[in-house]
Amino acid sequence: MISKLAYVHPDAKIGGNVTIEPFAYVAGDVVIGDDCWIGGGAILCPGVRIGPRSVVGAGSVVVRDVEPDVVVAGNPARVVRRLK
């Protein structure tokens, strides 16, 4: 589900079962894997890849690729928890 209040660039590739909360910004050439959650107000900078089953915390700024099965948060976003 992509919130009507989120901005997703037309060149972004979004997998299945992805939730993008309000006020998130997804720039061009971003790839989001399956089963991800992008928190409200998060910013995904151009060219980053979000691995499957990952979580991006609200208000985070993602400037580099995110591994699968992790939770990232902060500015710049860093791994705060591994899910597997």
Secondary structure, 3 states (H helix, E strand, C coil): CECCCCEECCCCEECCCCEECCCCEECCCCEECCCCEECCCCEECCCCEECCCCEECCCCEECCCECCCEEEECCCCEEEEECC
